[in-house]
């Protein structure tokens, strides 16, 4: 049985940057707070926690004073920065540059469209950390759309600027865009009401999708390793499953089942942008033992 780890799977540069920043601080002081899970992977969070990383939530941040807090790759809304100033907290800001650029673009777009009595739509998961950071750029006034059902929150007779959480699927983004065009036509009987679509998907994720599909086809079975909270993990796993029905989602090597490997000659191991390489390697080792 041949076991191959996909060479493109694993941390994206945004996650690498945040983890490097955390490790550097931990090696100096042995203690660092991080607002939310540094990465959507429990195994990696546990590894860093054993070095002194302490995961906190917004409520705990408000109670802290005179310390250092890491902002992870997902970014934060402006209120977090205000709290830090008020409480004399030094922020180690590891917000991913792609997310920072998107925050800036949405802020500008919101300023523009509010003058036209229009709306900002963010295609993303309600409550997701990155989406909270994006919402904050509009004072909480953007409309978060997680799927077609949420479109009832939109006024199709008013102008719309559309954006996306960086890790959404390009196909789902495009389908939603087409549905909005359709509903706008019905509501207005004309195409003249402004609708600007900003493709703000991260190419670190969407660029992996076609390549991952090829990888899924090349192997008899796919073991997809990811934290259960990872948005891009869910999205990329679905892409694998479409190409190869023998695709299995696991978060730890203990979830591997021996019966999956009966009459299999090629095993492919891959993962999300939040999956550490060491975890995929430990999964490969366990499968080789089987
Ligand atoms: S997936 Fe893209 S936007 Fe998100 S942290 Fe990684 S590089 Fe940045």
Boltz pocket constraint, residues with backbone or C-beta under 6 A from the ligand:
constraints:
  - pocket:
      binder: B
      contacts: [[A, 12], [A, 13], [A, 14], [A, 15], [A, 73], [A, 74], [A, 96], [A, 97], [A, 98], [A, 99], [A, 166], [A, 167], [A, 202], [A, 203], [A, 204], [A, 205], [A, 273]]
      max_distance: 6.0
